[in-house]
Amino acid sequence: WYIAPQLWAWGEDRAEKLAGAVDTLLVVFPFEVEFFRKHGINAVHVGHPLLDQIADLPDVPQRSGILLMPGSRKHELHHHVPLLARTVELLHERGHQHISVAKARSIDDEALRPLTDLGVKVEHQSRDAMRTHAAGLIKAGTSTLEAAVMGLPFTTFYKTSAISYYMAKRVVKIDSVTMMNLLLKRNVVHELLQHDATPEALAKDVDEMLTNSARRHELEQASIDVRNVLGGPGASERAADVIAEMISR
């Protein structure tokens, strides 16, 4: 089994069932080895294939601007776009004019209208945007790991209905929703969730990333650290080697 389900976050009680279904589990995060072995599963860390996908991308000489990533699901946009629109207004007041929003193909143009009406530029290639912008506001999810390995300084945010947030808090059993923090075992990326996700707090965090050199250096170094923790390029080859060895036994 290549790439484990994230039972360590929301379903530890299902690990026993998984143990009966697999001989070897090839995991992408180093901390998963201890978790799954604790449940009797032979787990082998092979690294993350994301590092293979970005290995040949050229360096960007100069980053600039702010990247907004509100998500792509309807309920995420419902909560995040108005929040980010007010944040953009505050950032404009602070002198930050170069602001972009990442748009997935599934998002209707009208959903981002509150942002584009404020002059926010639409980016259709999120990974390219992560490589060229100087700071980001990224909704909690897999995009935060991409941003981390792309070297984009960012803050994680998320806002949803009160009942959805309450249910998620009961199910999710981790200390941070940002993978970079989990991998580095320190809270280097700020998380502004639910009631903490205010336009004022988001704008303040972005401004700090752009104007505070110490904060910026901290996040840039963390990006280097997280790539090292993940194991570098070659995950698919390492996974293939493990599988080939199993077949040859």
C-alpha positions as YAML, in Angstrom:
chain: A
units: angstrom
residues:
- id: 1
  name: TRP
  ca: [0.00, 0.00, 0.00]
- id: 2
  name: TYR
  ca: [1.62, 3.23, -1.19]
- id: 3
  name: ILE
  ca: [0.65, 6.45, 0.67]
- id: 4
  name: ALA
  ca: [-1.15, 5.68, 3.89]
- id: 5
  name: PRO
  ca: [-4.56, 6.97, 4.93]
- id: 6
  name: GLN
  ca: [-4.13, 9.69, 7.54]
- id: 7
  name: LEU
  ca: [-5.45, 7.62, 10.41]
- id: 8
  name: TRP
  ca: [-3.11, 9.42, 12.81]
- id: 9
  name: ALA
  ca: [-5.27, 12.53, 12.33]
- id: 10
  name: TRP
  ca: [-8.81, 11.21, 12.46]
- id: 11
  name: GLY
  ca: [-9.12, 7.43, 12.62]
- id: 12
  name: GLU
  ca: [-6.65, 5.64, 14.90]
- id: 13
  name: ASP
  ca: [-9.37, 3.12, 15.75]
- id: 14
  name: ARG
  ca: [-9.27, 1.92, 12.13]
- id: 15
  name: ALA
  ca: [-5.58, 1.02, 12.19]
- id: 16
  name: GLU
  ca: [-6.28, -2.55, 13.32]
- id: 17
  name: LYS
  ca: [-8.47, -3.13, 10.27]
- id: 18
  name: LEU
  ca: [-5.74, -1.74, 8.01]
- id: 19
  name: ALA
  ca: [-3.18, -4.04, 9.65]
- id: 20
  name: GLY
  ca: [-5.19, -7.04, 8.46]
- id: 21
  name: ALA
  ca: [-5.29, -5.77, 4.89]
- id: 22
  name: VAL
  ca: [-1.65, -4.93, 4.09]
- id: 23
  name: ASP
  ca: [1.76, -6.62, 4.27]
- id: 24
  name: THR
  ca: [3.79, -3.42, 3.97]
- id: 25
  name: LEU
  ca: [2.74, 0.21, 4.11]
- id: 26
  name: LEU
  ca: [4.85, 2.72, 2.18]
- id: 27
  name: VAL
  ca: [4.44, 6.06, 3.94]
- id: 28
  name: VAL
  ca: [5.31, 9.58, 2.84]
- id: 29
  name: PHE
  ca: [5.77, 11.23, 6.24]
- id: 30
  name: PRO
  ca: [8.49, 10.04, 8.66]
- id: 31
  name: PHE
  ca: [6.32, 10.26, 11.79]
- id: 32
  name: GLU
  ca: [3.89, 7.78, 10.22]
- id: 33
  name: VAL
  ca: [6.41, 4.95, 10.66]
- id: 34
  name: GLU
  ca: [6.16, 4.95, 14.46]
- id: 35
  name: PHE
  ca: [2.38, 5.42, 14.40]
- id: 36
  name: PHE
  ca: [1.65, 2.47, 12.12]
- id: 37
  name: ARG
  ca: [4.28, 0.16, 13.63]
- id: 38
  name: LYS
  ca: [2.64, 0.78, 17.00]
- id: 39
  name: HIS
  ca: [-0.45, -0.84, 15.48]
- id: 40
  name: GLY
  ca: [1.44, -3.84, 14.10]
- id: 41
  name: ILE
  ca: [1.87, -2.57, 10.54]
- id: 42
  name: ASN
  ca: [5.20, -2.85, 8.73]
- id: 43
  name: ALA
  ca: [5.63, 0.79, 7.68]
- id: 44
  name: VAL
  ca: [8.52, 2.03, 5.52]
- id: 45
  name: HIS
  ca: [9.20, 5.71, 4.89]
- id: 46
  name: VAL
  ca: [10.01, 6.33, 1.21]
- id: 47
  name: GLY
  ca: [9.59, 10.11, 1.03]
- id: 48
  name: HIS
  ca: [7.01, 12.31, -0.65]
- id: 49
  name: PRO
  ca: [6.44, 12.23, -4.46]
- id: 50
  name: LEU
  ca: [5.74, 15.97, -4.40]
- id: 51
  name: LEU
  ca: [9.48, 16.57, -4.18]
- id: 52
  name: ASP
  ca: [9.95, 14.68, -7.45]
- id: 53
  name: GLN
  ca: [7.34, 16.86, -9.14]
- id: 54
  name: ILE
  ca: [9.12, 20.09, -8.23]
- id: 55
  name: ALA
  ca: [12.74, 18.92, -8.49]
- id: 56
  name: ASP
  ca: [13.32, 20.28, -12.01]
- id: 57
  name: LEU
  ca: [11.50, 23.59, -11.64]
- id: 58
  name: PRO
  ca: [13.77, 26.60, -12.27]
- id: 59
  name: ASP
  ca: [14.61, 28.99, -9.47]
- id: 60
  name: VAL
  ca: [12.69, 32.25, -9.23]
- id: 61
  name: PRO
  ca: [15.07, 35.23, -8.99]
- id: 62
  name: GLN
  ca: [12.67, 37.56, -7.17]
- id: 63
  name: ARG
  ca: [9.40, 36.89, -5.33]
- id: 64
  name: SER
  ca: [6.75, 39.57, -5.06]
- id: 65
  name: GLY
  ca: [3.12, 40.02, -4.07]
- id: 66
  name: ILE
  ca: [0.61, 38.19, -1.90]
- id: 67
  name: LEU
  ca: [-1.12, 34.94, -2.88]
- id: 68
  name: LEU
  ca: [-4.59, 34.06, -1.59]
- id: 69
  name: MET
  ca: [-5.74, 30.45, -1.65]
- id: 70
  name: PRO
  ca: [-9.36, 30.26, -0.42]
- id: 71
  name: GLY
  ca: [-9.97, 26.65, -1.45]
- id: 72
  name: SER
  ca: [-12.23, 25.26, -4.15]
- id: 73
  name: ARG
  ca: [-15.26, 23.81, -2.39]
- id: 74
  name: LYS
  ca: [-18.47, 25.83, -2.37]
- id: 75
  name: HIS
  ca: [-18.71, 26.03, 1.41]
- id: 76
  name: GLU
  ca: [-15.06, 27.10, 1.68]
- id: 77
  name: LEU
  ca: [-15.57, 29.91, -0.80]
- id: 78
  name: HIS
  ca: [-18.76, 30.96, 0.98]
- id: 79
  name: HIS
  ca: [-16.83, 31.58, 4.20]
- id: 80
  name: HIS
  ca: [-13.41, 32.52, 2.85]
- id: 81
  name: VAL
  ca: [-14.03, 34.93, -0.02]
- id: 82
  name: PRO
  ca: [-15.79, 37.62, 2.08]
- id: 83
  name: LEU
  ca: [-13.11, 37.22, 4.76]
- id: 84
  name: LEU
  ca: [-10.32, 37.65, 2.23]
- id: 85
  name: ALA
  ca: [-12.05, 40.56, 0.51]
- id: 86
  name: ARG
  ca: [-12.02, 42.55, 3.74]
- id: 87
  name: THR
  ca: [-8.42, 41.45, 4.32]
- id: 88
  name: VAL
  ca: [-7.46, 42.78, 0.88]
- id: 89
  name: GLU
  ca: [-8.98, 46.16, 1.75]
- id: 90
  name: LEU
  ca: [-6.83, 46.30, 4.88]
- id: 91
  name: LEU
  ca: [-3.73, 45.24, 2.94]
- id: 92
  name: HIS
  ca: [-4.37, 48.00, 0.41]
- id: 93
  name: GLU
  ca: [-4.48, 50.46, 3.29]
- id: 94
  name: ARG
  ca: [-1.07, 49.16, 4.37]
- id: 95
  name: GLY
  ca: [0.32, 49.76, 0.87]
- id: 96
  name: HIS
  ca: [0.24, 46.19, -0.46]
- id: 97
  name: GLN
  ca: [-1.27, 46.40, -3.95]
- id: 98
  name: HIS
  ca: [0.07, 43.29, -5.73]
- id: 99
  name: ILE
  ca: [-2.37, 40.59, -4.60]
- id: 100
  name: SER
  ca: [-3.44, 37.44, -6.47]
- id: 101
  name: VAL
  ca: [-5.92, 34.62, -5.88]
- id: 102
  name: ALA
  ca: [-5.43, 31.02, -6.98]
- id: 103
  name: LYS
  ca: [-8.42, 29.74, -8.96]
- id: 104
  name: ALA
  ca: [-9.14, 26.05, -9.48]
- id: 105
  name: ARG
  ca: [-10.89, 25.06, -12.71]
- id: 106
  name: SER
  ca: [-14.01, 24.09, -10.78]
- id: 107
  name: ILE
  ca: [-14.49, 27.60, -9.39]
- id: 108
  name: ASP
  ca: [-16.95, 29.86, -11.16]
- id: 109
  name: ASP
  ca: [-15.61, 33.34, -11.91]
- id: 110
  name: GLU
  ca: [-18.53, 34.89, -10.07]
- id: 111
  name: ALA
  ca: [-17.48, 33.22, -6.81]
- id: 112
  name: LEU
  ca: [-14.30, 35.32, -6.78]
- id: 113
  name: ARG
  ca: [-16.00, 38.55, -7.84]
- id: 114
  name: PRO
  ca: [-15.65, 40.22, -4.41]
- id: 115
  name: LEU
  ca: [-11.88, 39.81, -4.79]
- id: 116
  name: THR
  ca: [-11.47, 40.65, -8.47]
- id: 117
  name: ASP
  ca: [-13.59, 43.78, -8.00]
- id: 118
  name: LEU
  ca: [-10.85, 44.94, -5.63]
- id: 119
  name: GLY
  ca: [-8.20, 44.46, -8.31]
- id: 120
  name: VAL
  ca: [-7.02, 41.03, -7.19]
- id: 121
  name: LYS
  ca: [-5.39, 39.16, -10.08]
- id: 122
  name: VAL
  ca: [-6.51, 35.60, -10.86]
- id: 123
  name: GLU
  ca: [-3.81, 32.89, -11.03]
- id: 124
  name: HIS
  ca: [-4.77, 29.65, -12.79]
- id: 125
  name: GLN
  ca: [-1.55, 27.72, -12.01]
- id: 126
  name: SER
  ca: [-1.30, 27.53, -8.23]
- id: 127
  name: ARG
  ca: [2.14, 25.92, -8.05]
- id: 128
  name: ASP
  ca: [3.67, 28.54, -10.32]
- id: 129
  name: ALA
  ca: [2.04, 31.20, -8.17]
- id: 130
  name: MET
  ca: [3.48, 29.65, -5.01]
- id: 131
  name: ARG
  ca: [6.95, 29.94, -6.51]
- id: 132
  name: THR
  ca: [6.66, 33.59, -7.52]
- id: 133
  name: HIS
  ca: [4.78, 35.28, -4.66]
- id: 134
  name: ALA
  ca: [6.40, 36.59, -1.49]
- id: 135
  name: ALA
  ca: [3.71, 35.65, 1.05]
- id: 136
  name: GLY
  ca: [0.49, 33.68, 1.17]
- id: 137
  name: LEU
  ca: [-2.77, 33.14, 3.01]
- id: 138
  name: ILE
  ca: [-3.64, 29.49, 2.47]
- id: 139
  name: LYS
  ca: [-6.71, 27.63, 3.66]
- id: 140
  name: ALA
  ca: [-5.94, 24.57, 5.77]
- id: 141
  name: GLY
  ca: [-5.42, 21.47, 3.64]
- id: 142
  name: THR
  ca: [-2.96, 19.82, 1.27]
- id: 143
  name: SER
  ca: [-2.01, 23.13, -0.34]
- id: 144
  name: THR
  ca: [-0.09, 24.08, 2.80]
- id: 145
  name: LEU
  ca: [2.40, 21.26, 2.19]
- id: 146
  name: GLU
  ca: [2.84, 22.35, -1.43]
- id: 147
  name: ALA
  ca: [3.45, 25.91, -0.28]
- id: 148
  name: ALA
  ca: [5.99, 24.69, 2.27]
- id: 149
  name: VAL
  ca: [8.12, 22.78, -0.23]
- id: 150
  name: MET
  ca: [7.76, 25.60, -2.78]
- id: 151
  name: GLY
  ca: [9.33, 27.98, -0.28]
- id: 152
  name: LEU
  ca: [6.33, 30.30, 0.04]
- id: 153
  name: PRO
  ca: [6.07, 31.99, 3.45]
- id: 154
  name: PHE
  ca: [2.43, 31.66, 4.48]
- id: 155
  name: THR
  ca: [-0.20, 31.67, 7.18]
- id: 156
  name: THR
  ca: [-2.82, 28.92, 7.41]
- id: 157
  name: PHE
  ca: [-6.44, 29.96, 7.87]
- id: 158
  name: TYR
  ca: [-9.86, 28.32, 7.91]
- id: 159
  name: LYS
  ca: [-13.39, 29.39, 8.69]
- id: 160
  name: THR
  ca: [-16.57, 27.32, 8.56]
- id: 161
  name: SER
  ca: [-19.95, 27.02, 10.25]
- id: 162
  name: ALA
  ca: [-20.01, 26.63, 14.02]
- id: 163
  name: ILE
  ca: [-21.42, 23.10, 13.85]
- id: 164
  name: SER
  ca: [-18.87, 21.95, 11.24]
- id: 165
  name: TYR
  ca: [-16.01, 23.36, 13.31]
- id: 166
  name: TYR
  ca: [-17.31, 21.68, 16.46]
- id: 167
  name: MET
  ca: [-17.58, 18.31, 14.69]
- id: 168
  name: ALA
  ca: [-14.10, 18.62, 13.19]
- id: 169
  name: LYS
  ca: [-12.60, 19.42, 16.59]
- id: 170
  name: ARG
  ca: [-14.12, 16.23, 17.98]
- id: 171
  name: VAL
  ca: [-12.82, 14.05, 15.14]
- id: 172
  name: VAL
  ca: [-9.37, 15.46, 14.35]
- id: 173
  name: LYS
  ca: [-6.77, 14.41, 16.93]
- id: 174
  name: ILE
  ca: [-3.69, 16.45, 15.99]
- id: 175
  name: ASP
  ca: [-2.08, 19.53, 17.51]
- id: 176
  name: SER
  ca: [-1.77, 21.44, 14.22]
- id: 177
  name: VAL
  ca: [-3.63, 21.48, 10.90]
- id: 178
  name: THR
  ca: [-0.49, 22.55, 9.02]
- id: 179
  name: MET
  ca: [1.73, 19.70, 7.85]
- id: 180
  name: MET
  ca: [4.89, 21.81, 8.09]
- id: 181
  name: ASN
  ca: [4.30, 22.27, 11.82]
- id: 182
  name: LEU
  ca: [3.71, 18.54, 12.31]
- id: 183
  name: LEU
  ca: [6.83, 17.57, 10.37]
- id: 184
  name: LEU
  ca: [9.10, 20.06, 12.12]
- id: 185
  name: LYS
  ca: [7.48, 19.50, 15.54]
- id: 186
  name: ARG
  ca: [7.23, 23.23, 16.12]
- id: 187
  name: ASN
  ca: [4.58, 25.81, 15.32]
- id: 188
  name: VAL
  ca: [6.50, 27.91, 12.82]
- id: 189
  name: VAL
  ca: [3.47, 28.57, 10.59]
- id: 190
  name: HIS
  ca: [0.78, 30.67, 12.22]
- id: 191
  name: GLU
  ca: [-2.75, 29.22, 12.17]
- id: 192
  name: LEU
  ca: [-5.76, 31.51, 12.22]
- id: 193
  name: LEU
  ca: [-8.79, 29.28, 12.56]
- id: 194
  name: GLN
  ca: [-12.48, 30.01, 13.02]
- id: 195
  name: HIS
  ca: [-12.87, 32.93, 15.47]
- id: 196
  name: ASP
  ca: [-9.16, 33.78, 15.15]
- id: 197
  name: ALA
  ca: [-9.52, 34.13, 11.36]
- id: 198
  name: THR
  ca: [-10.35, 37.82, 11.23]
- id: 199
  name: PRO
  ca: [-9.41, 40.27, 8.47]
- id: 200
  name: GLU
  ca: [-7.31, 42.24, 10.95]
- id: 201
  name: ALA
  ca: [-5.34, 39.17, 12.07]
- id: 202
  name: LEU
  ca: [-4.79, 37.93, 8.51]
- id: 203
  name: ALA
  ca: [-3.62, 41.33, 7.28]
- id: 204
  name: LYS
  ca: [-1.29, 41.73, 10.26]
- id: 205
  name: ASP
  ca: [0.29, 38.32, 9.63]
- id: 206
  name: VAL
  ca: [0.88, 39.01, 5.93]
- id: 207
  name: ASP
  ca: [2.35, 42.41, 6.67]
- id: 208
  name: GLU
  ca: [4.76, 40.83, 9.14]
- id: 209
  name: MET
  ca: [5.91, 38.26, 6.58]
- id: 210
  name: LEU
  ca: [6.62, 41.03, 4.08]
- id: 211
  name: THR
  ca: [8.23, 43.60, 6.39]
- id: 212
  name: ASN
  ca: [9.85, 41.63, 9.23]
- id: 213
  name: SER
  ca: [13.09, 40.10, 7.93]
- id: 214
  name: ALA
  ca: [13.51, 37.85, 10.98]
- id: 215
  name: ARG
  ca: [10.04, 36.36, 10.52]
- id: 216
  name: ARG
  ca: [10.63, 35.91, 6.81]
- id: 217
  name: HIS
  ca: [13.97, 34.18, 7.40]
- id: 218
  name: GLU
  ca: [12.34, 31.87, 9.96]
- id: 219
  name: LEU
  ca: [9.78, 30.70, 7.40]
- id: 220
  name: GLU
  ca: [12.33, 30.38, 4.58]
- id: 221
  name: GLN
  ca: [14.58, 28.22, 6.77]
- id: 222
  name: ALA
  ca: [11.58, 26.11, 7.81]
- id: 223
  name: SER
  ca: [10.87, 25.44, 4.14]
- id: 224
  name: ILE
  ca: [14.39, 24.11, 3.69]
- id: 225
  name: ASP
  ca: [14.06, 22.03, 6.85]
- id: 226
  name: VAL
  ca: [10.77, 20.46, 5.77]
- id: 227
  name: ARG
  ca: [12.20, 19.37, 2.41]
- id: 228
  name: ASN
  ca: [15.06, 17.68, 4.26]
- id: 229
  name: VAL
  ca: [12.66, 15.95, 6.67]
- id: 230
  name: LEU
  ca: [10.58, 14.62, 3.78]
- id: 231
  name: GLY
  ca: [13.62, 12.84, 2.39]
- id: 232
  name: GLY
  ca: [14.34, 14.63, -0.87]
- id: 233
  name: PRO
  ca: [13.48, 13.54, -4.43]
- id: 234
  name: GLY
  ca: [13.28, 9.86, -5.38]
- id: 235
  name: ALA
  ca: [10.21, 8.70, -3.43]
- id: 236
  name: SER
  ca: [8.71, 6.73, -6.31]
- id: 237
  name: GLU
  ca: [12.01, 4.99, -7.02]
- id: 238
  name: ARG
  ca: [12.40, 4.05, -3.36]
- id: 239
  name: ALA
  ca: [8.83, 2.75, -3.29]
- id: 240
  name: ALA
  ca: [9.50, 0.69, -6.42]
- id: 241
  name: ASP
  ca: [12.63, -0.79, -4.83]
- id: 242
  name: VAL
  ca: [10.67, -1.94, -1.78]
- id: 243
  name: ILE
  ca: [7.95, -3.48, -3.96]
- id: 244
  name: ALA
  ca: [10.50, -5.21, -6.20]
- id: 245
  name: GLU
  ca: [12.21, -6.70, -3.15]
- id: 246
  name: MET
  ca: [8.87, -8.01, -1.86]
- id: 247
  name: ILE
  ca: [8.08, -9.63, -5.21]
- id: 248
  name: SER
  ca: [11.48, -11.30, -5.43]
- id: 249
  name: ARG
  ca: [11.21, -13.01, -2.04]
...
